[in-house]
Amino acid sequence: MDQPKGWQPLVYCRRGGKRSGSMAWFLDQMGFRTHLLEGGYKAFRAAVMAELETLPQRFAFSVVCGKTGSGKTRLLVALRDAGAQVLDLEGLASHRGSVLGILPGRPQPSQKAFETAIWNTLRRFDAARPVYVESESKKVGNLRVPEALIQQMRQHGRCLHVEMPDSGRLELLLQDYDFFVHDVELFCRQLDCLLTLRGRETVQGWQTAARAGRVAEVFLELMHRHYDPGYLKSMKANFAGFGGAPVVSLADGSPATLARAAAELLAENAAMG
């Protein structure tokens, strides 16, 4: 009773039974505009999963590649601000994709919600225009990227190789992961995830340095010893277009630099027709 007259609730029944129909009739009698989803959520979910098997194949993906901290996500934001079509998988997943990619205070959605968000984004895009997306692995945090989408990105995507000097990369990492700088114990707990890959001695050395206030030094070592080698190996193995990808050089991660790079990429794409 306390809702305004323009309120438009979404009410669904798991299997599309009579209860949802009765509720829709009742809301309609109160003056609310209602729509019934035939088959209920179960039918909706089946339709989403079926479309996710074919929808990615309609698009030409421009895959933004680059080492950790090179400004890929920020470039996607600049491209979106410049009018490009952007599929931000990390944004939809509430995770930055790496072992240390948690976002405090932002739990990841369910797998079903993630898939629905991807479908809802893709279905609104124009298939005649490119879609910019970051070079993700098959999982973003705990969530799986739909198989048809990851295959379209990897096998048919046009790769763009973003490069930035280490000084700029470190500055961006310190900005994006400032919560680790302010909560060193959280950082150290996340570093435990690397024990199997990097060994106890190495990880404990990083934790000791972080607790001593040398977080920037640890970030730099993580870049060179963990992220960079693994990233390059993965890209060469999984993305068919990575070897011949044109380089997008960013001097730093400033808004002006990113806006300029985005404008150049869109102008280049327009010239290509």
N, C-alpha and C positions, 0 to 999 in steps of 0.2 A: 504493500500500500504506500510505502514511502518513496517508490520509484517515480521519476517524471514520466509524462505521457509518451515522450519520445524514446523511452527505454526499449531496447531490442534484445531480449535475452535469447541465448542459444540453449535450447532444451532438446536432448536426444535420449533415445532408448537404446540400449545395447544391441537389441535385435530388431528394432523398428516395430515394436508391438503396439497394442491398443492403448497402453498407458500414455505414451507420448502423444498419440492422437487426441486423447481426452484432455491432456494438459494444454495442447495447442488450441483446442476448441475453447477451453476455459479462458485462456489468455486472450483469445480473439474476442470473446464476449465482453471482456473488460476493456477492449479498445486497442489492444496491442496488435501490431502487424506480425503475423506468424507465418513460418514456412515449415513444412514437414519434409524431412529427409527420408525418402523411401528406402527401407532396408536398415535404417538406423546407423549407428556408428560402425557396426561391423561391415556394412556395405560401403561406407565412406572409406574406411581403412583399406578395404580390398581395392577400391578404385585408385587410391593414392599409390599403393604398392604397384599396381599394374602400370600406372602412368610413369612411375619412376624407372621402369624398365625400358621405356621408349623415349620419354621426354628429353633426356640429355642428348640423344642422337640428333636432335633438331638443331643444336647450337654449335657454333664455332667458338671454342674456348681459347682465350688468350691467357696462358698460364704464367703467372708472375713467380719466377724462381729467384733464389738468392740465399746466401748464407744467413744464419741466425743474426738478427740485429741489423740487417741491411735495409730495413724500411719497407718491406713488402706490404705489410698491413696498412701502413700509413699511405703508401702509394695507392692502394685500393681505395682508401677513403678519398684521396685527392681525385682519383678517376671518377668516383661516384659524384663528388661535388662538381666535377666538370661535365656531368651529364652522361657518363658511361653506365652500362649495365654491369653491375658487380654482384657476384655471388660470394658473400663473406661467410665461409664455412666456420671459421673460428668464432665469429660473432654469434652465429646461430647456435654453436655448440657451447658457448661460454667457456672457452678454453683456448690457450694459445698453441696447442698441438704438440708441445714437447713434454719431456718428463717433468720439467719445472714450469709447465704452462698453466698451472692452476690460477684462478682468479678469486682471491679471497672475498667471501660474501656473495659470490655468484655461483651457486650450484649448477651443475650441468642439467639440461632438461632430460626427459626420458628419451629412449631411442625412437619411440613412436612420434613424440613431439618434434624431435630433430628432423625426422624424415618428412613430416608434414610441413615443417617450416621450409625445407629445401624445395619441396613440390610447390608450395604456395609462392615462393620467390620465382622459380623457373617459369611457372605457368603465366606469369605476368610479363615476361620478357618478349621482345621482338626477335624472332628467329633470323631475321635479315641482318641483325646487328651482332657484333661479337659480345661475348660475356667474359669479363675479366674475373679470374679466380686465382687463389694462391695454390702453390704446389704442395698440397697436403699428402700425408700418408693415408693408408686405408682407415686409420682411426684418428679421431681428434679427441684426445683424452680417452674417455671410456666409450665414446660413441663411434659407430661404424658409418663410414660414408657409403651411400648406395653403390653397389658394384657397377651398375651401368654408367653411373656418373664418373667414378674413378677411372674406369676403362676409357671412356671418351676423352677425359682430360689427358690421360697418359699416352694413349695411342694416336690421338688425332689433334691434341691441343697444340697451338702455336706458342712455343715457350719464349719468354722474355727474361733475360738474365740480368738481375739487378745487382750492381756492385757499389760498395761504399767503403771508404778507408776504415781501417780498424778503429781509429779514434772516433769517427762518427758512429760506428756500430756500438762501441762501448757506451757512448753517451746515450744512445737510444735505449740500450738495455737497462742502464741505470734509471732512466725515466720510466720505462714500461714495467720494470720490476722493482720499483722503489719500495714496495711493501716488504721485499726481502731485505732491503737496506735497513728498514726501520724495525723489522722483526727477524733478527738473525737466527733465532732458534727455529722459526718456521722454515727458513732457508736451509738450515742444517738438517732438519727432518726430511725435507724434500731431497737433499743430496744423498740420503740413505738409499734412495731408489737406484742410485748408480753403483752401489756396492758390487753387484754381480758383474757389471760391464767394466768398471775401472779399478776394482780391487779396494780392499779395506784401507791399505796404507795411503793410497792417493786420495780417497774420499775423506779420510780423517785429516789429512793434511789441508784439504780445502776447508773443512769445518773449523780447524784450528785458526787458519788465516782469517776466515770470516768473523769468528768470535774476537779476533784481535783488531777488528775494524778494517780489514783489508778486503772488503767485499768486491771492490772494483778489480782488484788483482785476481780474485777467484773467477769473476765473470770472464776476464780475458783468457785465463787458462781453460775454462770450460769451452770458450769459443774455439781455441786452437787445438786442444787435445781431445775434445769430445764431439762437439757439434759439427765443426767444419769437415773433418774426415768422413764422418758418417753421412753427412748431408750430400757431399759430392758423390760418394759411392752410390747412394740411393738414387740420386737424380740420374746418373748415367745408366743405371740398371733399369729404371722404371719409366722414364719419360723419353719417348722416341725423339722428340724435337729438341732435347736439351743440348746435344752436341753442337748444333748449328744455330743456337739461339742468339739473336742480336743482343748486344749489351746495352743496358740502360745505366749510365754512370750517374750516381748521385754524390755530390761533394759532401753532403750532410743530410740530416733529416729535418731541416727547417721547413716550415709551411711554404715559403717562397720557392725553394728548390723542388719540393714535391709537386706544387701546382704547375711549375714550368715543365717538369718531366711529364706530367699527365697531359698537359696541353699538346706537347710534342708528339706523344703517343697517339692521341686522338687525331691530330692533323695528319700523321703518317698513315693511320688507318683509313682516313677519308681519302687520301691520295691513292691508296691501293684499290679503292673502289668498293 
